[in-house]
Amino acid sequence: MPDEPVIRTDFPGGSGIDFEVGSRDGRTGIAFAADPRGGCEQLWFHWRAEEVEGTEVLAALKHLDACLGSTAKWTNHRPVVRGPDGWQRAESVEVEELPDGQHWAIWSVPVIDSAAETALCYPYQRPELELLVDDCPDLRCDCIGHSQAGRRLLRLATDYGQVGDPRPGVYLTARQHAGETPGGWVLDGLWRWLGDHKAARKAALWWAVPMVAVDEVVTGCYGKDPHPIDCNRAWTRPSMRNEVRTLQLDMHRWAARCRPGLVVDLHAPGAGESQNYTFLSPIDWMAPTHAPIRRLAELYERHKPEPLRSADPVRVAGYPSRWHKEGTIGAWVWRTFGIVGACFETAYAMSGEHVMDVDDYRRLGASLGAAILDYLKR
């Protein structure tokens, strides 16, 4: 009997639990679960199987009903798999109902050099960020503090401005929920767009933190609603997350060196969602932010390429409340600076019927950059 594959998650971003190896239709099957990591939401996974026989394995994500997103929509999702030329989308996902009513998501993973690798979405780790910094030599990258586990918290900047600078300012964040890698790729595309557009860099002061929850990024946590609190729930209680306190201090530095104009926070929704959209806050005293956020969303839609446009680009946040609604970045920004803090959700795989790849995420980032520039001209 052949030896079972060796399954690894011991690398940056690696995650997955309860692995079971079996056989299905003559192929190796690897069933697994997404790791909650102490939270009440689970979704992110990234694992590698080595010493695999055959040309493909079937990956089966167990306990699909417990993952963030609609089980019924998982047929819209396409995890990524490692192919001969790097990461690519799985061709399809099958949702299977078990006799007890639970559901699994099943897809094929190619075996390349006796190894099979899959993840929820295109991974974005420190090497990808370092490549971005290397590719944009006119832009800056600085450490502004440290995570709760002592990792460096990095901030990108087009320049440092100066106290009293009259230019409008834009502050961008991504990965407050670490597993939401589409937000990281959108920021990557926006920053590359800035690197190519000197006029945009001169027109505004742009600062960005691409990996807010850097500990969870590295350790492979999904990072949404863990105990006791995640980064985007801690803005009124920054003592509970050192990353948030560090960002708040940096935003005050930024605000002194520009005319604060906009904060943009980049996220991803539940798996299977096929629209890219922004949220309006349900908090009554934040109603004045609705009109400017709608305007920014409309500008974003105009700049997007046709396949990436959304049928439902603006929504009112209705996520079940397990935290104080005023603890988000958008509420803190409005209360502190009197400016809009817009949250944009970028889907993990699909834009309507279009299957997105890294280039699509980067195109969204460039479109968002152009939309922000238009927004600041109001």
C-alpha positions as CSV (number, residue, x, y, z in Angstrom):
1,M,0.0,0.0,0.0
2,P,1.5,3.4,-1.0
3,D,2.4,5.8,1.8
4,E,0.0,8.6,2.5
5,P,0.9,12.1,1.4
6,V,2.7,14.4,3.8
7,I,0.4,17.4,4.4
8,R,2.1,20.7,5.5
9,T,0.8,24.0,6.8
10,D,4.1,25.0,8.4
11,F,4.9,28.0,6.2
12,P,3.7,31.7,6.2
13,G,-0.1,31.7,5.7
14,G,-0.4,28.0,6.0
15,S,-3.7,26.8,7.6
16,G,-6.0,23.8,7.8
17,I,-7.0,21.2,10.3
18,D,-8.5,17.7,10.7
19,F,-6.9,16.3,7.5
20,E,-8.2,12.9,6.3
21,V,-6.7,11.1,3.4
22,G,-8.8,8.6,1.4
23,S,-9.7,7.5,-2.1
24,R,-12.5,8.7,-4.4
25,D,-13.1,7.5,-7.9
26,G,-9.6,6.1,-8.1
27,R,-8.0,9.4,-7.0
28,T,-6.4,10.5,-3.7
29,G,-8.9,12.6,-1.7
30,I,-7.9,15.0,1.1
31,A,-10.7,16.2,3.3
32,F,-9.9,19.0,5.7
33,A,-11.5,21.9,7.7
34,A,-10.8,25.6,7.9
35,D,-9.2,26.5,11.2
36,P,-11.3,28.8,13.4
37,R,-8.2,29.7,15.4
38,G,-10.3,30.7,18.4
39,G,-12.8,32.7,16.5
40,C,-16.5,32.3,15.6
41,E,-15.8,32.7,11.8
42,Q,-13.6,30.4,9.7
43,L,-12.7,30.5,6.0
44,W,-9.0,30.9,5.2
45,F,-7.0,27.8,4.3
46,H,-3.7,27.1,2.6
47,W,-2.0,23.7,2.6
48,R,0.4,21.6,0.6
49,A,0.5,17.9,0.2
50,E,3.8,16.3,-0.7
51,E,4.8,12.7,-1.8
52,V,1.5,12.5,-3.7
53,E,0.9,9.8,-6.4
54,G,-1.1,10.4,-9.5
55,T,-1.9,13.5,-11.5
56,E,-4.5,15.1,-9.2
57,V,-6.1,15.0,-5.8
58,L,-9.6,15.9,-4.7
59,A,-9.7,18.5,-2.0
60,A,-12.8,18.5,0.2
61,L,-13.5,21.4,2.6
62,K,-15.6,20.0,5.4
63,H,-18.1,21.8,7.6
64,L,-18.9,24.2,4.8
65,D,-22.0,25.5,6.7
66,A,-19.7,26.9,9.4
67,C,-17.6,28.9,6.9
68,L,-18.3,32.6,6.3
69,G,-20.6,32.9,3.2
70,S,-23.6,31.2,1.8
71,T,-23.2,27.4,1.3
72,A,-25.5,27.7,-1.8
73,K,-23.1,30.2,-3.3
74,W,-20.0,28.0,-3.0
75,T,-20.5,26.8,-6.5
76,N,-19.6,30.4,-7.5
77,H,-16.3,30.1,-5.7
78,R,-13.0,29.0,-7.3
79,P,-10.2,28.3,-4.8
80,V,-6.7,28.6,-6.2
81,V,-4.4,25.7,-6.9
82,R,-0.7,25.5,-7.7
83,G,-0.3,24.6,-11.4
84,P,2.8,24.2,-13.6
85,D,3.0,27.9,-14.2
86,G,2.1,29.0,-10.7
87,W,-1.2,29.8,-9.0
88,Q,-4.4,29.3,-11.0
89,R,-8.1,29.0,-10.3
90,A,-9.7,25.6,-9.8
91,E,-11.9,24.8,-12.7
92,S,-15.1,24.2,-10.7
93,V,-16.4,23.5,-7.2
94,E,-19.0,20.9,-6.4
95,V,-21.1,21.2,-3.2
96,E,-22.0,17.8,-1.8
97,E,-24.7,17.3,0.9
98,L,-23.9,14.5,3.4
99,P,-26.6,12.2,4.8
100,D,-26.8,14.2,8.0
101,G,-27.4,17.5,6.1
102,Q,-23.8,18.9,6.4
103,H,-22.1,20.1,3.2
104,W,-18.7,19.7,1.7
105,A,-17.0,21.7,-1.1
106,I,-15.0,19.6,-3.5
107,W,-12.5,20.6,-6.2
108,S,-9.6,19.1,-8.1
109,V,-6.0,20.0,-7.4
110,P,-3.3,19.1,-9.9
111,V,-0.2,17.2,-8.7
112,I,3.0,18.9,-9.9
113,D,6.3,17.2,-9.1
114,S,4.6,14.9,-6.6
115,A,3.0,17.9,-4.7
116,A,-0.5,19.4,-4.6
117,E,-1.2,22.8,-3.1
118,T,-4.4,24.8,-2.7
119,A,-5.6,28.0,-0.9
120,L,-8.9,29.9,-0.5
121,C,-7.5,32.7,-2.7
122,Y,-4.2,34.0,-4.1
123,P,-1.9,34.2,-1.1
124,Y,-0.3,37.6,-0.3
125,Q,2.7,37.4,2.1
126,R,5.9,39.3,2.8
127,P,7.6,38.3,-0.5
128,E,4.7,39.8,-2.5
129,L,4.9,43.0,-0.5
130,E,8.7,43.1,-1.0
131,L,8.2,42.7,-4.7
132,L,5.8,45.6,-4.8
133,V,8.3,47.8,-2.9
134,D,11.1,46.8,-5.3
135,D,8.9,47.5,-8.3
136,C,8.0,51.0,-7.1
137,P,11.4,52.6,-6.2
138,D,10.0,56.1,-6.1
139,L,7.7,55.2,-3.2
140,R,8.6,54.6,0.4
141,C,8.2,51.8,2.9
142,D,8.7,52.4,6.7
143,C,8.1,50.5,9.9
144,I,5.7,52.5,12.1
145,G,5.5,50.1,15.0
146,H,5.0,46.4,15.9
147,S,2.2,43.9,16.2
148,Q,1.2,42.2,19.4
149,A,3.6,39.4,18.6
150,G,6.5,41.8,17.8
151,R,6.3,41.7,14.0
152,R,7.1,44.9,12.1
153,L,4.0,46.9,11.0
154,L,4.9,48.4,7.6
155,R,3.5,51.6,6.0
156,L,3.8,52.6,2.4
157,A,4.0,56.3,1.5
158,T,4.2,58.3,-1.7
159,D,6.0,61.0,0.3
160,Y,6.0,62.3,3.9
161,G,4.4,65.7,3.2
162,Q,5.0,68.4,5.8
163,V,3.1,70.0,8.6
164,G,0.4,72.2,7.1
165,D,0.7,70.7,3.6
166,P,-2.5,71.8,1.8
167,R,-2.7,68.7,-0.4
168,P,-5.6,66.3,0.3
169,G,-4.6,63.1,2.0
170,V,-5.6,59.5,1.4
171,Y,-4.9,56.7,4.0
172,L,-5.5,53.1,2.9
173,T,-5.6,49.9,4.9
174,A,-5.9,46.2,4.0
175,R,-5.9,42.9,5.8
176,Q,-7.6,44.0,9.0
177,H,-9.0,40.5,8.6
178,A,-5.9,38.7,7.6
179,G,-7.3,36.0,5.3
180,E,-9.0,38.6,3.1
181,T,-6.2,38.6,0.5
182,P,-8.2,40.2,-2.3
183,G,-8.0,43.5,-0.4
184,G,-4.2,43.1,-0.4
185,W,-4.0,42.5,-4.1
186,V,-6.3,45.5,-4.8
187,L,-4.0,47.7,-2.7
188,D,-1.0,46.2,-4.6
189,G,-2.6,47.3,-7.9
190,L,-3.4,50.8,-6.6
191,W,0.1,51.3,-5.4
192,R,1.6,50.1,-8.7
193,W,-0.8,52.6,-10.4
194,L,0.6,55.4,-8.2
195,G,4.1,54.3,-9.1
196,D,3.3,54.9,-12.7
197,H,1.3,58.2,-12.2
198,K,3.5,61.0,-10.9
199,A,0.7,63.5,-11.2
200,A,-1.5,61.4,-8.9
201,R,1.4,61.3,-6.3
202,K,1.7,65.1,-6.5
203,A,-2.0,65.7,-6.3
204,A,-2.4,64.0,-2.9
205,L,-0.5,62.5,0.0
206,W,-1.1,58.7,-0.1
207,W,-0.2,56.5,2.9
208,A,-1.1,52.8,3.2
209,V,-0.8,49.9,5.6
210,P,-1.1,46.7,3.5
211,M,-1.0,44.1,6.3
212,V,-2.7,45.5,9.4
213,A,-3.2,42.1,11.2
214,V,0.3,41.0,10.3
215,D,0.5,38.3,13.0
216,E,-2.6,36.6,11.6
217,V,-1.3,37.1,8.0
218,V,1.8,35.1,8.8
219,T,0.3,32.5,11.0
220,G,-2.6,31.7,8.6
221,C,-5.5,32.9,10.7
222,Y,-8.6,34.1,8.9
223,G,-8.7,36.8,11.6
224,K,-12.4,37.8,11.7
225,D,-14.1,37.9,15.1
226,P,-11.4,36.0,17.1
227,H,-11.4,36.1,20.8
228,P,-11.2,38.7,22.3
229,I,-11.4,41.1,19.3
230,D,-10.2,41.6,15.7
231,C,-8.5,44.8,14.4
232,N,-11.6,46.2,12.7
233,R,-13.6,45.9,16.0
234,A,-11.0,47.6,18.2
235,W,-11.0,51.2,17.0
236,T,-12.8,52.4,20.1
237,R,-10.7,50.0,22.3
238,P,-7.2,50.3,20.8
239,S,-5.6,49.0,24.0
240,M,-6.9,45.6,23.0
241,R,-5.0,45.6,19.6
242,N,-1.6,47.2,19.5
243,E,-1.8,47.3,15.7
244,V,-4.9,49.6,15.9
245,R,-3.2,51.9,18.4
246,T,-0.2,52.1,16.1
247,L,-2.4,53.0,13.1
248,Q,-4.3,55.6,15.0
249,L,-1.0,57.4,16.0
250,D,0.2,57.2,12.3
251,M,-3.1,58.6,11.0
252,H,-2.7,61.6,13.3
253,R,0.8,62.1,11.9
254,W,-0.7,61.9,8.4
255,A,-3.5,64.3,9.2
256,A,-1.0,66.9,10.4
257,R,0.9,66.6,7.1
258,C,-2.0,67.0,4.6
259,R,-5.7,68.1,4.4
260,P,-7.3,64.8,5.4
261,G,-9.6,63.7,2.6
262,L,-10.4,60.0,2.7
263,V,-9.7,56.7,4.4
264,V,-10.2,53.5,2.4
265,D,-10.3,50.1,4.1
266,L,-10.1,47.0,1.8
267,H,-11.8,43.8,2.7
268,A,-13.3,40.7,1.1
269,P,-16.8,39.2,1.7
270,G,-18.0,35.7,2.3
271,A,-16.9,33.0,-0.1
272,G,-19.2,32.6,-3.1
273,E,-20.1,36.3,-3.3
274,S,-19.8,37.5,-6.9
275,Q,-20.0,41.3,-6.5
276,N,-17.4,43.9,-5.6
277,Y,-19.1,46.5,-3.4
278,T,-18.9,49.1,-0.6
279,F,-20.8,49.3,2.7
280,L,-22.8,52.1,4.1
281,S,-22.8,52.3,7.9
282,P,-26.2,51.5,9.7
283,I,-25.2,53.9,12.5
284,D,-27.6,56.9,12.6
285,W,-25.0,59.5,13.3
286,M,-23.0,58.3,10.3
287,A,-25.8,59.0,7.8
288,P,-23.9,62.1,6.4
289,T,-21.2,59.7,5.1
290,H,-23.7,57.9,2.8
291,A,-23.8,60.4,0.0
292,P,-20.0,60.8,-0.4
293,I,-19.5,57.1,-0.2
294,R,-22.1,56.6,-2.9
295,R,-20.3,59.2,-5.0
296,L,-17.0,57.4,-4.6
297,A,-18.6,54.1,-5.4
298,E,-20.1,55.5,-8.6
299,L,-16.7,56.9,-9.6
300,Y,-15.2,53.5,-9.0
301,E,-17.7,51.8,-11.2
302,R,-17.0,54.2,-14.0
303,H,-13.3,53.5,-13.9
304,K,-13.6,49.7,-13.7
305,P,-13.2,47.6,-16.8
306,E,-16.5,46.1,-17.9
307,P,-16.1,42.6,-16.6
308,L,-15.3,43.9,-13.1
309,R,-18.3,46.2,-12.7
310,S,-20.9,45.4,-10.1
311,A,-24.7,45.1,-10.4
312,D,-25.0,45.8,-6.6
313,P,-22.1,48.2,-5.8
314,V,-23.5,49.8,-2.6
315,R,-25.1,48.0,0.4
316,V,-26.0,48.8,4.0
317,A,-24.0,46.8,6.4
318,G,-26.1,44.0,7.8
319,Y,-23.5,41.6,9.2
320,P,-24.7,40.0,12.5
321,S,-23.5,42.2,15.3
322,R,-21.1,40.5,17.7
323,W,-19.3,43.7,18.5
324,H,-20.0,47.4,19.1
325,K,-20.8,48.9,15.7
326,E,-18.9,52.1,16.6
327,G,-15.6,50.1,16.9
328,T,-14.9,50.0,13.2
329,I,-12.4,52.1,11.4
330,G,-15.0,54.0,9.5
331,A,-16.8,55.2,12.6
332,W,-13.5,56.2,14.2
333,V,-12.4,58.2,11.2
334,W,-15.7,60.1,10.9
335,R,-15.7,60.9,14.6
336,T,-12.0,61.8,14.7
337,F,-11.3,63.7,11.5
338,G,-14.8,64.3,10.1
339,I,-14.0,62.5,6.8
340,V,-15.3,59.5,5.1
341,G,-13.9,56.1,5.9
342,A,-15.1,53.8,3.1
343,C,-15.0,50.0,3.3
344,F,-14.7,48.2,-0.1
345,E,-15.3,44.5,-0.4
346,T,-13.6,42.6,-3.2
347,A,-14.8,39.1,-4.0
348,Y,-12.6,36.0,-3.6
349,A,-13.1,34.7,-7.1
350,M,-16.0,36.0,-9.2
351,S,-17.2,39.3,-10.6
352,G,-20.6,38.3,-12.0
353,E,-19.7,35.5,-14.4
354,H,-16.1,36.6,-14.7
355,V,-13.4,34.6,-12.8
356,M,-10.9,37.0,-11.4
357,D,-7.1,36.6,-11.4
358,V,-4.3,38.7,-9.9
359,D,-4.3,41.0,-12.9
360,D,-8.0,41.7,-12.3
361,Y,-7.4,42.6,-8.7
362,R,-4.6,44.9,-9.7
363,R,-6.9,46.5,-12.4
364,L,-9.5,47.1,-9.6
365,G,-6.8,48.8,-7.6
366,A,-5.8,51.1,-10.5
367,S,-9.5,51.9,-11.0
368,L,-10.0,52.7,-7.4
369,G,-6.9,55.0,-7.4
370,A,-8.4,56.9,-10.4
371,A,-11.8,57.1,-8.7
372,I,-10.2,58.4,-5.4
373,L,-8.4,61.1,-7.4
374,D,-11.6,62.2,-9.0
375,Y,-13.4,62.1,-5.6
376,L,-10.7,64.5,-4.1
377,K,-11.4,67.0,-6.9
378,R,-14.9,67.7,-5.6
